[in-house]
Structures are given as structure tokens and as C-alpha cells.
Amino acid sequence: MLMISAYVLIEVEPGLDKKVLEEVRKLDGVSEAYFVMGNYDIIAVIKDASQSDLKYKVSKGIRSIKGVRHTYTLPVIS
């Protein structure tokens, strides 16, 4: 089974950034998460997941957190 890693960019509703970051860091499979500047507020790193696990961790994990507006997933290719 091919295991992949990905960066997930997260846009957050104003005022909820600290709470969302705390919740993202608690999620199984998220190895790192930080505040960033620009169009997105948080970047999370998911390591060594199957494609279906990655999809689940983003759609049912990160996107289910109150305050998350939008995500953009960047799978690592090398």
C-alpha cells in the first residue's frame, strides 16, 4: 500500500484561529500544525497515510472542526 504525506492549508473563521489550531493538533495523523500568513491561516502536516486515510482525515477530521471554512490539500510527491 502506498503511503503518502500531505500539507493541508486551512482557512479559518475570524477569531477562531487559536481554537482550531488546538483541535487540529489533537487529530490522529496530524504530525505538525502551525499558524501561517497569507490566504490561509493554518498549515497541518499529515504523514504516512494511505490515500483513503488522507481523504478521511481531511474530510471527517479537519473539515469537521468548528470554524474551518476551507481546506486545500497538497500531497507530497518527493
N, CA and C atoms as a LAMMPS dump frame, in Angstrom:
ITEM: TIMESTEP
0
ITEM: NUMBER OF ATOMS
234
ITEM: BOX BOUNDS ff ff ff
-5.0000000000000000e+02 5.0000000000000000e+02
-5.0000000000000000e+02 5.0000000000000000e+02
-5.0000000000000000e+02 5.0000000000000000e+02
ITEM: ATOMS id mol type element x y z
1 1 1 N 0.846 -1.179 0
2 1 2 C 0 0 0
3 1 3 C 0.891 1.241 0
4 2 1 N 0.61 2.158 -0.887
5 2 2 C 1.365 3.394 -0.994
6 2 3 C 0.991 4.335 0.145
7 3 1 N 1.987 4.765 0.894
8 3 2 C 1.759 5.715 1.983
9 3 3 C 2.226 7.088 1.513
10 4 1 N 1.426 8.103 1.784
11 4 2 C 1.759 9.453 1.35
12 4 3 C 1.717 10.41 2.524
13 5 1 N 2.33 11.561 2.317
14 5 2 C 2.261 12.659 3.27
15 5 3 C 1.641 13.836 2.539
16 6 1 N 1.097 14.782 3.299
17 6 2 C 0.464 15.939 2.671
18 6 3 C 0.506 17.141 3.599
19 7 1 N 0.529 18.309 2.977
20 7 2 C 0.343 19.563 3.687
21 7 3 C -1.107 19.966 3.462
22 8 1 N -1.769 20.401 4.525
23 8 2 C -3.158 20.834 4.413
24 8 3 C -3.234 22.292 4.847
25 9 1 N -3.613 23.154 3.912
26 9 2 C -3.802 24.572 4.204
27 9 3 C -5.229 24.761 4.683
28 10 1 N -5.391 25.531 5.756
29 10 2 C -6.704 25.661 6.391
30 10 3 C -7.068 27.134 6.535
31 11 1 N -8.222 27.502 6.005
32 11 2 C -8.774 28.845 6.19
33 11 3 C -9.77 28.776 7.344
34 12 1 N -9.661 29.737 8.265
35 12 2 C -10.44 29.705 9.5
36 12 3 C -11.301 30.964 9.622
37 13 1 N -12.471 30.824 10.227
38 13 2 C -13.324 31.975 10.506
39 13 3 C -12.609 32.908 11.483
40 14 1 N -12.769 34.225 11.31
41 14 2 C -12.092 35.182 12.188
42 14 3 C -12.39 34.92 13.667
43 15 1 N -11.342 35.008 14.471
44 15 2 C -11.482 34.853 15.913
45 15 3 C -11.413 33.427 16.423
46 16 1 N -11.399 32.449 15.53
47 16 2 C -11.388 31.05 15.955
48 16 3 C -10.059 30.348 15.669
49 17 1 N -9.056 31.115 15.254
50 17 2 C -7.798 30.51 14.828
51 17 3 C -7.096 29.717 15.923
52 18 1 N -7.032 30.229 17.134
53 18 2 C -6.342 29.51 18.212
54 18 3 C -7.058 28.21 18.561
55 19 1 N -8.373 28.259 18.637
56 19 2 C -9.16 27.066 18.962
57 19 3 C -9.022 26.01 17.862
58 20 1 N -9.089 26.44 16.613
59 20 2 C -8.957 25.495 15.502
60 20 3 C -7.569 24.86 15.51
61 21 1 N -6.526 25.656 15.729
62 21 2 C -5.169 25.103 15.769
63 21 3 C -5.042 24.056 16.872
64 22 1 N -5.596 24.326 18.042
65 22 2 C -5.565 23.353 19.143
66 22 3 C -6.24 22.046 18.738
67 23 1 N -7.398 22.148 18.09
68 23 2 C -8.144 20.956 17.685
69 23 3 C -7.423 20.184 16.579
70 24 1 N -6.846 20.895 15.628
71 24 2 C -6.106 20.235 14.547
72 24 3 C -4.937 19.449 15.123
73 25 1 N -4.228 20.041 16.06
74 25 2 C -3.063 19.37 16.662
75 25 3 C -3.444 18.096 17.417
76 26 1 N -4.678 17.978 17.852
77 26 2 C -5.144 16.794 18.58
78 26 3 C -5.513 15.632 17.655
79 27 1 N -5.712 15.908 16.382
80 27 2 C -6.199 14.888 15.453
81 27 3 C -5.166 13.797 15.211
82 28 1 N -5.643 12.572 15.162
83 28 2 C -4.801 11.425 14.841
84 28 3 C -4.257 11.576 13.427
85 29 1 N -2.971 11.428 13.282
86 29 2 C -2.355 11.521 11.968
87 29 3 C -1.754 12.868 11.651
88 30 1 N -2.106 13.903 12.403
89 30 2 C -1.51 15.223 12.194
90 30 3 C -0.22 15.275 13
91 31 1 N 0.906 15.375 12.296
92 31 2 C 2.193 15.371 12.991
93 31 3 C 2.643 16.765 13.398
94 32 1 N 2.204 17.786 12.654
95 32 2 C 2.567 19.168 12.951
96 32 3 C 1.445 20.078 12.471
97 33 1 N 1.317 21.244 13.113
98 33 2 C 0.371 22.262 12.654
99 33 3 C 0.842 23.617 13.172
100 34 1 N 0.78 24.628 12.299
101 34 2 C 1.305 25.954 12.619
102 34 3 C 0.409 27.038 12.033
103 35 1 N 0.477 28.247 12.629
104 35 2 C -0.12 29.422 12.017
105 35 3 C 0.767 29.854 10.855
106 36 1 N 0.146 30.335 9.783
107 36 2 C 0.876 30.885 8.642
108 36 3 C 0.225 32.198 8.227
109 37 1 N 0.942 32.975 7.43
110 37 2 C 0.411 34.231 6.909
111 37 3 C 0.046 34.04 5.444
112 38 1 N -0.938 34.779 4.982
113 38 2 C -1.348 34.7 3.581
114 38 3 C -2.822 34.383 3.465
115 39 1 N -3.194 33.683 2.411
116 39 2 C -4.599 33.359 2.161
117 39 3 C -5.15 32.315 3.119
118 40 1 N -4.272 31.564 3.752
119 40 2 C -4.687 30.538 4.711
120 40 3 C -4.135 30.887 6.079
121 41 1 N -4.728 30.319 7.114
122 41 2 C -4.378 30.66 8.49
123 41 3 C -3.513 29.613 9.177
124 42 1 N -3.683 28.356 8.783
125 42 2 C -3.001 27.24 9.439
126 42 3 C -2.488 26.285 8.368
127 43 1 N -1.329 25.683 8.63
128 43 2 C -0.847 24.579 7.797
129 43 3 C -0.667 23.371 8.701
130 44 1 N -1.179 22.244 8.259
131 44 2 C -1.052 20.993 9.01
132 44 3 C -0.3 19.986 8.15
133 45 1 N 0.45 19.117 8.808
134 45 2 C 1.201 18.077 8.112
135 45 3 C 0.635 16.722 8.516
136 46 1 N 0.239 15.955 7.52
137 46 2 C -0.218 14.582 7.746
138 46 3 C 0.817 13.677 7.107
139 47 1 N 1.356 12.736 7.881
140 47 2 C 2.421 11.861 7.377
141 47 3 C 1.982 10.407 7.336
142 48 1 N 2.526 9.704 6.35
143 48 2 C 2.377 8.249 6.235
144 48 3 C 0.932 7.772 6.323
145 49 1 N 0.102 8.283 5.429
146 49 2 C -1.304 7.875 5.359
147 49 3 C -1.57 7.264 3.987
148 50 1 N -2.495 6.341 3.927
149 50 2 C -2.941 5.863 2.618
150 50 3 C -3.803 6.962 2.001
151 51 1 N -4.069 6.856 0.716
152 51 2 C -4.883 7.875 0.061
153 51 3 C -6.269 7.961 0.699
154 52 1 N -6.862 6.833 1.021
155 52 2 C -8.193 6.848 1.64
156 52 3 C -8.128 7.4 3.064
157 53 1 N -7.066 7.083 3.808
158 53 2 C -6.902 7.65 5.152
159 53 3 C -6.74 9.159 5.09
160 54 1 N -5.957 9.629 4.129
161 54 2 C -5.752 11.068 3.975
162 54 3 C -7.078 11.764 3.697
163 55 1 N -7.843 11.215 2.774
164 55 2 C -9.153 11.794 2.445
165 55 3 C -10.043 11.842 3.685
166 56 1 N -10.053 10.765 4.455
167 56 2 C -10.873 10.698 5.663
168 56 3 C -10.389 11.709 6.708
169 57 1 N -9.085 11.794 6.924
170 57 2 C -8.54 12.693 7.944
171 57 3 C -8.824 14.152 7.628
172 58 1 N -8.852 14.484 6.345
173 58 2 C -9.171 15.858 5.961
174 58 3 C -10.675 16.089 6.018
175 59 1 N -11.456 15.237 5.37
176 59 2 C -12.902 15.481 5.266
177 59 3 C -13.65 15.273 6.574
178 60 1 N -13.319 14.233 7.311
179 60 2 C -14.039 13.938 8.556
180 60 3 C -13.315 14.452 9.795
181 61 1 N -12.04 14.787 9.648
182 61 2 C -11.267 15.291 10.776
183 61 3 C -11.17 16.806 10.747
184 62 1 N -10.306 17.32 9.889
185 62 2 C -10.051 18.765 9.848
186 62 3 C -11.3 19.549 9.474
187 63 1 N -11.99 19.148 8.429
188 63 2 C -13.158 19.921 7.974
189 63 3 C -14.33 19.879 8.947
190 64 1 N -14.323 18.943 9.873
191 64 2 C -15.423 18.863 10.838
192 64 3 C -15.224 19.782 12.038
193 65 1 N -14.065 20.408 12.141
194 65 2 C -13.785 21.302 13.268
195 65 3 C -14.539 22.609 13.079
196 66 1 N -15.232 23.03 14.127
197 66 2 C -15.985 24.286 14.071
198 66 3 C -15.024 25.441 13.817
199 67 1 N -15.333 26.248 12.809
200 67 2 C -14.509 27.396 12.471
201 67 3 C -13.68 27.203 11.212
202 68 1 N -13.58 25.968 10.722
203 68 2 C -12.842 25.715 9.483
204 68 3 C -13.734 26.096 8.306
205 69 1 N -13.268 27.039 7.502
206 69 2 C -14.024 27.491 6.333
207 69 3 C -13.694 26.682 5.086
208 70 1 N -12.399 26.427 4.896
209 70 2 C -11.948 25.829 3.636
210 70 3 C -10.606 25.147 3.87
211 71 1 N -10.363 24.068 3.142
212 71 2 C -9.049 23.423 3.18
213 71 3 C -8.539 23.229 1.76
214 72 1 N -7.226 23.144 1.647
215 72 2 C -6.571 22.864 0.371
216 72 3 C -5.454 21.879 0.661
217 73 1 N -5.533 20.695 0.09
218 73 2 C -4.591 19.623 0.396
219 73 3 C -3.534 19.508 -0.694
220 74 1 N -2.269 19.468 -0.255
221 74 2 C -1.128 19.365 -1.157
222 74 3 C -0.373 18.072 -0.869
223 75 1 N -0.626 17.001 -1.613
224 75 2 C 0.112 15.755 -1.402
225 75 3 C 1.592 15.937 -1.777
226 76 1 N 2.469 15.356 -0.988
227 76 2 C 3.906 15.422 -1.244
228 76 3 C 4.259 14.369 -2.296
229 77 1 N 5.069 14.763 -3.297
230 77 2 C 5.439 13.812 -4.348
231 77 3 C 6.909 13.413 -4.307
232 78 1 N 7.722 14.077 -3.501
233 78 2 C 9.119 13.638 -3.361
234 78 3 C 9.687 14.085 -2.033
